Amino acid sequence: MTTSTTTDFSGLAFVKGLAVALVLAIVFIPLWAVDIPPMMDYPNHLARQYILERLPTSDYLQTYYVATWTASPYLAMDAIVQVLATFMPIATAGKVFLTLMFLLLALAPLALNWALFGRASLIALLGLLFIHNNTVTLGFVNYLFAVGFALCLLALWIRARDGPPWIRLSVFPLLATLLFLSHLFGLVIYGIAAAAYELGCHIDEVSARKPHAPFHLDASQWLTLLSLVLQCVIPLCIFLLFGPSTEGLSENMYGGIERKLVLLFGAFVNLIPAYSWTLDSRLRFVLPIAILILLARRKLEFSRAMLLPVAGLLGLYFAMPQVLFGQERGDHRLFVALALMITGALRMKPGAWSPVTYAAAVTAIAALVVTRIVTVTIEWRQADVDYAEYVRAFDTLTDRSKMYWAIGLPDKQRIVGLRPVFYLPSLAVMKKDLYVPYLFSSSEFTMSYTQAGAALQNLSVGQVLPNHLSPKWDAIVSNYDYFFLVDAQQLDTPIPKQLVQVFQGRTISVYKR
């Protein structure tokens, strides 16, 4: 399949400058306007980074935690943050990593546009509306980094496929291995999309020659096939040696085809969470309809070269279990990749737009993106106000102590909103050298609990106590120094009398043994 070099930026420098400004704004403004980004899993990941950085010099932390670096396919944040932590604070290094993550996601549609059409189309900026999605709110940072990496790598593959063979045979296997080490699903997305793209190219070439000979490959096609195989070989070997445990491999649940269809038709709810109900609830409805109308009227065109890659990701969505290798929401996560890929495959058809309608489109897209940046920033700033209570509570803790924490909830779903608090207590380790339970620690991560640390964690029923459950006070009171409770009024049993309250906030109570 050939790519077009026709531009629909109309040579307007200010439009290109606008594109750069919007990308930078969506990446930097909400993130750097707050102290703690409201992303559910992120505090847990950041706490792990702090412990890894402090572990070599802290005898106390070594009692409960141990570094377990392996060639796991989930290393994006750990590898980048630990390098950055050598010359900046962990909290800053975490934000730099998130900046790279958002930048890759924001550039992905533009990079695909550039690869497919020779220039980035204005319509690709619509992908910026999907950057702050539910997967971001859940804090799946390694996966999101890998999605942006995968789509940018796909764009580079498309652009470089007709270049020198040595690049395909040496550079791309290395980049694919780095992608795999960022997150397993990133390589799966890239591999399916790249293979589907090449299959489409082969089908076009077969249909254009006589005789068709569908199974005949010329020298260039053999090199392309070899490169695709090489890009899978090293990651496959690493996966077989260091991949999920046997127990993790068995923790799968499909969820049913009916559920898949319902989720697919509601994909825009995941892509555009309601930071502003008035705007976002309407945008979910209007945006896809407007794109379909513009395609029908041939104002927009979709790259034929991307039909099979999109179909491949849709096939992956329907095939992927809801729980895969013990990780939930595996199929939900694909909406981000699909949306950015589809947006990157669109362009405003040259000659179909008058100067007036083009200027109106520029204004409308810029206004939508800017409005969304503002609404996200306002919501994130408000979350930061709520989270300040946690930081104040952390100051009441003593260094080199053991902190139990739990959240009392009448309804477990309350923890998954635009201001998630699920793992916020984990950030206590950023203030003091503490033992805290429930950190991400397994063969998939770079840190594990020692035998002493695991024994302490096993005393509890878990960090979320819905429906008026209570901690196993008899087991934990004598083994922890501090008890960090969120919404303690939801617990079914009273606080033991031997605990003394040292902090009371709006939602947080801290007790000391």
BADREN-954751 format. One record per residue (C-alpha): residue in three letters; x, y, z. Coordinates in steps of 0.001 Angstrom, whole numbers, plus 500000, padded with zeros to 6 digits. Layout:
BEGIN
rovo_east_north_up
ALA_X_Y_Z
...
***
This chain:
BEGIN
rovo_east_north_up
MET_500000_500000_500000
THR_501365_503387_499068
THR_501215_506472_501231
SER_500265_509913_500066
THR_502446_512916_500625
THR_499600_515421_500123
THR_499261_517785_503046
ASP_496004_519156_504403
PHE_497704_521597_506725
SER_497584_523932_503692
GLY_501079_525147_504469
LEU_499802_527217_507382
ALA_502627_527564_509896
PHE_500283_528752_512628
VAL_498271_525516_512375
LYS_501434_523476_512889
GLY_502344_525699_515822
LEU_498839_525216_517205
ALA_499257_521447_516981
VAL_502527_521580_518923
ALA_501015_523898_521537
LEU_497983_521660_522079
VAL_500133_518541_522410
LEU_502376_520210_524986
ALA_499388_521648_526866
ILE_497557_518337_527179
VAL_500792_516685_528325
PHE_502134_519199_530819
ILE_499411_521437_532256
PRO_497195_518999_534228
LEU_500139_516868_535378
TRP_502457_519608_536603
ALA_499629_521669_538132
VAL_499179_519133_540966
ASP_501271_517435_543619
ILE_499613_514001_543448
PRO_498080_512998_540084
PRO_494654_511360_540695
MET_495507_507940_539251
MET_494485_504904_541288
ASP_497524_502612_540951
TYR_500102_505381_540613
PRO_500735_505998_544374
ASN_501468_502292_544821
HIS_503916_502305_541909
LEU_505571_505484_543234
ALA_505921_504019_546734
ARG_507710_501027_545215
GLN_510102_503362_543416
TYR_510938_505126_546677
ILE_511648_501842_548457
LEU_513836_500574_545602
GLU_515852_503787_545669
ARG_516244_503760_549492
LEU_516687_500017_549953
PRO_520500_499825_549609
THR_521018_502318_552466
SER_518134_501487_554838
ASP_518541_498524_557193
TYR_514949_498980_558357
LEU_513467_498717_554855
GLN_515652_495696_554136
THR_513869_493902_556990
TYR_510602_493935_555049
TYR_511412_494492_551368
VAL_513805_493003_548854
ALA_514621_494102_545286
THR_513776_491404_542716
TRP_514860_492735_539347
THR_514122_490315_536507
ALA_513441_490648_532773
SER_509739_491101_533469
PRO_507525_492592_530730
TYR_506327_495406_533031
LEU_509444_497478_533612
ALA_508725_500837_531958
MET_508254_502917_535094
ASP_510780_501060_537251
ALA_513606_501290_534720
ILE_513043_504943_533813
VAL_512320_506264_537315
GLN_515261_504474_538933
VAL_517625_506040_536378
LEU_516091_509484_536893
ALA_516232_509064_540685
THR_520020_509196_540538
PHE_519814_512968_539983
MET_516290_514064_541045
PRO_513727_513282_543793
ILE_511509_510231_543310
ALA_508318_512310_543149
THR_509796_514440_540347
ALA_511121_511366_538544
GLY_507623_509843_538690
LYS_506156_512957_537075
VAL_508810_512938_534373
PHE_507854_509352_533583
LEU_504170_510313_533405
THR_505133_513209_531114
LEU_506837_510752_528740
MET_503775_508491_528918
PHE_501360_511298_528029
LEU_503710_512590_525325
LEU_503862_509195_523594
LEU_500053_508906_523715
ALA_499597_512433_522369
LEU_502116_511945_519550
ALA_500807_508528_518469
PRO_497974_509732_516156
LEU_500194_512455_514700
ALA_503003_509968_514086
LEU_500624_507563_512315
ASN_499297_510429_510195
TRP_502832_511383_509224
ALA_503677_507794_508305
LEU_500501_507151_506313
PHE_500023_510485_504533
GLY_503415_512195_504609
ARG_502141_514998_506844
ALA_500194_515127_510100
SER_496564_516054_509554
LEU_494687_518469_511753
ILE_492051_515824_512474
ALA_494673_513718_514269
LEU_494566_516285_517071
LEU_491203_514818_518051
GLY_493246_512043_519619
LEU_494159_514544_522354
LEU_490556_514301_523589
PHE_491172_510652_524502
ILE_494435_511094_526426
HIS_492790_511556_529827
ASN_490705_508385_529821
ASN_489489_505853_532374
THR_492636_503762_531955
VAL_494655_506815_533022
THR_492371_507254_536051
LEU_492996_503610_536968
GLY_496724_504337_536865
PHE_497818_501566_534463
VAL_500939_503576_533714
ASN_503209_500862_532301
TYR_500494_499769_529886
LEU_499720_503320_528746
PHE_503403_504051_528199
ALA_503611_500896_526092
VAL_500503_501819_524044
GLY_502007_505156_523044
PHE_505359_503472_522379
ALA_503684_500738_520286
LEU_501751_503133_518046
CYS_504758_505406_517529
LEU_506855_502326_516705
LEU_504170_501215_514241
ALA_504376_504628_512565
LEU_508152_504304_512355
TRP_507816_500801_510858
ILE_505434_502071_508176
ARG_507720_504962_507346
ALA_510935_502902_507329
ARG_509678_499702_505657
ASP_511047_500756_502273
GLY_514336_501924_503747
PRO_517644_500070_504169
PRO_517096_496395_505100
TRP_519647_496524_507933
ILE_517355_498904_509868
ARG_514481_496418_509749
LEU_516772_493549_510720
SER_518665_495239_513584
VAL_516997_498384_514917
PHE_513399_497148_515028
PRO_514126_493897_516932
LEU_515899_496014_519562
LEU_513016_498512_519790
ALA_510452_495692_519919
THR_512356_494124_522835
LEU_512324_497453_524695
LEU_508596_497696_524006
PHE_508069_494195_525402
LEU_509995_495086_528559
SER_507765_498158_528938
HIS_504600_496048_528952
LEU_503610_492747_527381
PHE_500390_494096_525852
GLY_502312_496865_524090
LEU_504237_494311_522040
VAL_501046_492361_521331
ILE_499347_495510_520007
TYR_502356_496456_517879
GLY_502910_492905_516591
ILE_499302_492418_515498
ALA_499113_495867_513893
ALA_502450_495580_512050
ALA_501698_492051_510804
ALA_498214_493112_509670
TYR_499649_496132_507873
GLU_502154_493961_506017
LEU_499413_491470_505129
GLY_497414_494308_503590
CYS_500440_495442_501602
HIS_500974_491876_500353
ILE_497321_491524_499316
ASP_497557_494768_497320
GLU_500751_493624_495608
VAL_499276_490212_494781
SER_496156_491729_493251
ALA_498273_494056_491087
ARG_500461_491362_489466
LYS_499820_488588_487007
PRO_499737_485796_487716
HIS_498614_486610_491252
ALA_500753_483895_492957
PRO_499563_484760_496491
PHE_502277_482715_498198
HIS_505193_484156_496231
LEU_507428_486546_498171
ASP_510168_488639_496607
ALA_513453_489389_498375
SER_512136_492533_500089
GLN_509082_490694_501409
TRP_511249_487892_502780
LEU_513357_490488_504602
THR_510193_492080_506026
LEU_508919_488706_507200
LEU_512308_487912_508739
SER_512309_491237_510565
LEU_508834_490609_511987
VAL_509940_487183_513215
LEU_513131_488601_514762
GLN_511069_491231_516580
CYS_509199_488409_518320
VAL_512053_485982_519020
ILE_513880_487802_521839
PRO_510670_488875_523644
LEU_509307_485339_523338
CYS_512459_483874_524883
ILE_512335_486406_527731
PHE_508643_485691_528281
LEU_509211_481954_528488
LEU_512051_482439_530979
PHE_510664_485262_533123
GLY_506965_485490_532241
PRO_503934_485121_534541
SER_503945_482332_537089
THR_501898_479172_536559
GLU_499408_480498_539096
GLY_499055_483774_537188
LEU_498586_481983_533873
SER_495564_480170_535301
GLU_493829_483347_536523
ASN_491813_484103_533380
MET_488155_484948_532884
TYR_486578_485724_529513
GLY_483431_487588_530544
GLY_481111_486697_527647
ILE_480483_488033_524127
GLU_477411_490013_525202
ARG_479505_491957_527683
LYS_482107_492588_524942
LEU_479479_494135_522654
VAL_478031_496319_525409
LEU_481499_497596_526324
LEU_482388_498249_522690
PHE_479286_500341_522046
GLY_480036_502249_525241
ALA_483725_502719_524435
PHE_483469_506510_524474
VAL_482427_506382_528134
ASN_485851_504879_528854
LEU_487660_507205_526471
ILE_486012_510456_527617
PRO_485193_510245_531344
ALA_482976_513082_532540
TYR_485386_515642_533940
SER_482743_518133_532801
TRP_479390_516370_532603
THR_477858_519007_530329
LEU_480690_518835_527793
ASP_481913_515251_528005
SER_478557_513475_528103
ARG_477596_515267_524886
LEU_481016_514854_523313
ARG_480782_511061_523664
PHE_477640_511174_521507
VAL_478391_513979_519059
LEU_482025_513190_518206
PRO_481579_509691_516689
ILE_478464_510797_514795
ALA_480266_513853_513397
ILE_483194_511715_512223
LEU_480848_509226_510530
ILE_478971_512053_508776
LEU_482215_513633_507534
LEU_483393_510240_506263
ALA_480076_509689_504470
ARG_480291_513146_502870
ARG_483920_512462_501919
LYS_485240_515364_503926
LEU_487374_512870_505811
GLU_489083_509772_504534
PHE_490330_506704_506350
SER_493595_505104_505253
ARG_492866_501747_503617
ALA_496252_500581_504843
MET_494920_500667_508419
LEU_491770_498607_507862
LEU_493448_495302_508683
PRO_495388_496653_511718
VAL_492157_498037_513189
ALA_490396_494754_512425
GLY_493278_492911_514097
LEU_492911_494937_517306
LEU_489156_494418_517270
GLY_489764_490696_516921
LEU_492155_490871_519864
TYR_489504_492709_521877
PHE_486908_489997_521299
ALA_489430_487231_521973
MET_491049_488707_525090
PRO_489726_487605_528484
GLN_488436_490193_530919
VAL_491021_488873_533418
LEU_494312_487797_531822
PHE_497266_486432_533829
GLY_495456_487662_536938
GLN_495255_491263_535606
GLU_491776_492750_535366
ARG_490341_494973_532633
GLY_492590_493558_529929
ASP_489987_494105_527211
HIS_488990_497567_528508
ARG_492536_498769_527955
LEU_492410_498196_524192
PHE_489954_501066_523688
VAL_492787_503578_524093
ALA_494934_501879_521436
LEU_491972_501510_519068
ALA_490879_505142_519439
LEU_494374_506562_518871
MET_494991_504215_515919
ILE_491700_505130_514234
THR_492298_508834_514808
GLY_495772_508520_513343
ALA_494374_506830_510233
LEU_492038_509757_509453
ARG_492804_512860_507466
MET_490900_515845_506136
LYS_490512_515122_502436
PRO_492535_517549_500299
GLY_490364_519871_498230
ALA_487194_519054_500185
TRP_487523_521969_502597
SER_487139_525655_501758
PRO_489273_528178_503663
VAL_486241_529110_505775
THR_485293_525558_506720
TYR_488944_524695_507332
ALA_489320_527665_509673
ALA_486108_526619_511446
ALA_487452_523096_511883
VAL_490736_524461_513284
THR_488814_526624_515745
ALA_486439_523841_516806
ILE_489174_521256_517412
ALA_491370_523742_519274
ALA_488412_524854_521420
LEU_487486_521271_522296
VAL_491023_520322_523254
VAL_491610_523497_525276
THR_488276_523094_527079
ARG_489120_519521_527957
ILE_492567_520550_529247
VAL_490896_523141_531468
THR_488264_520741_532842
VAL_490833_518013_533528
THR_493144_520510_535251
ILE_490304_521847_537435
GLU_489293_518318_538497
TRP_492902_517276_539168
ARG_493477_520432_541227
GLN_490398_519652_543312
ALA_491653_516103_543826
ASP_494928_517571_545051
VAL_492991_519562_547652
ASP_491323_516355_548856
TYR_494621_514471_548912
ALA_496287_517157_551060
GLU_494559_515578_554074
TYR_496567_512400_553480
VAL_499837_514328_553423
ARG_498974_516003_556739
ALA_498142_512621_558239
PHE_501492_511202_557100
ASP_503276_513823_559213
THR_501911_512201_562392
LEU_503750_508934_561698
THR_507107_507986_563205
ASP_510081_506951_561138
ARG_510962_503222_561108
SER_507489_502057_562136
LYS_504844_499691_560778
MET_501626_501195_559409
TYR_498469_499197_558740
TRP_495897_500865_556533
ALA_492364_500129_555358
ILE_489428_501850_553671
GLY_485927_501342_555022
LEU_483315_501555_552277
PRO_479608_500840_552003
ASP_480129_500295_548264
LYS_483445_499171_546760
GLN_482807_501115_543535
ARG_483320_504419_545317
ILE_487071_503936_545152
VAL_487071_504056_541335
GLY_486093_507636_540496
LEU_487818_510695_539091
ARG_489529_511163_542480
PRO_490582_507620_543411
VAL_491961_507029_546903
PHE_492545_503274_546721
TYR_496348_503288_547133
LEU_496952_506792_548501
PRO_498013_505527_551981
SER_500949_503788_550267
LEU_502525_507228_549815
ALA_503259_507298_553536
VAL_506580_505621_552710
MET_507567_508770_550836
LYS_507476_510693_554127
LYS_508996_508127_556448
ASP_510839_504830_556146
LEU_507856_502621_556963
TYR_506496_499169_556522
VAL_503164_499295_554698
PRO_501196_496341_553315
TYR_499582_495898_549898
LEU_502389_497244_547705
PHE_502648_495759_544212
SER_505134_492984_544863
SER_505400_489733_542941
SER_507426_488040_540227
GLU_505999_490624_537799
PHE_507468_493550_539730
THR_510916_494612_540852
MET_510242_494382_544583
SER_508917_491706_546918
TYR_508261_491375_550628
THR_510681_489444_552789
GLN_509294_486607_554875
ALA_508750_489037_557759
GLY_506967_491535_555503
ALA_504723_488907_553931
ALA_503779_487546_557358
LEU_502590_490992_558474
GLN_500509_491466_555335
ASN_498845_488078_555734
LEU_497374_489143_559094
SER_494791_491332_557334
VAL_491689_490546_555299
GLY_492632_493228_552761
GLN_492858_496954_552275
VAL_489246_497599_551234
LEU_486544_496689_553738
PRO_483128_497051_552049
ASN_479741_496398_553597
HIS_480891_497257_557120
LEU_483620_494657_557404
SER_486310_495338_559990
PRO_490001_494511_560327
LYS_491053_491456_562301
TRP_491930_493628_565276
ASP_493112_490744_567448
ALA_495685_489775_564821
ILE_496991_493207_563829
VAL_496906_495404_566950
SER_500006_493873_568521
ASN_501928_493713_565219
TYR_501544_497263_563843
ASP_502511_500649_565295
TYR_500070_502882_563395
PHE_496602_502325_561964
PHE_495662_504573_559037
LEU_491901_504326_558471
VAL_489862_505984_555727
ASP_486137_506390_556519
ALA_486505_504492_559789
GLN_482821_505096_560574
GLN_481992_502415_557992
LEU_483725_499698_560036
ASP_481438_497294_561866
THR_483430_497004_565092
PRO_484739_499851_567284
ILE_488374_500885_567397
PRO_490197_498896_570141
LYS_490664_500881_573344
GLN_494426_500353_573413
LEU_494749_502522_570284
VAL_495232_506271_570754
GLN_494046_508687_568092
VAL_496797_510987_566803
PHE_495046_512486_563772
GLN_491447_513155_562778
GLY_490619_514696_559425
ARG_487543_514873_557254
THR_487851_511252_556087
ILE_491059_509986_557757
SER_491716_508737_561266
VAL_495190_507735_562440
TYR_495657_505691_565604
LYS_498819_504698_567448
ARG_499367_501604_569536
***
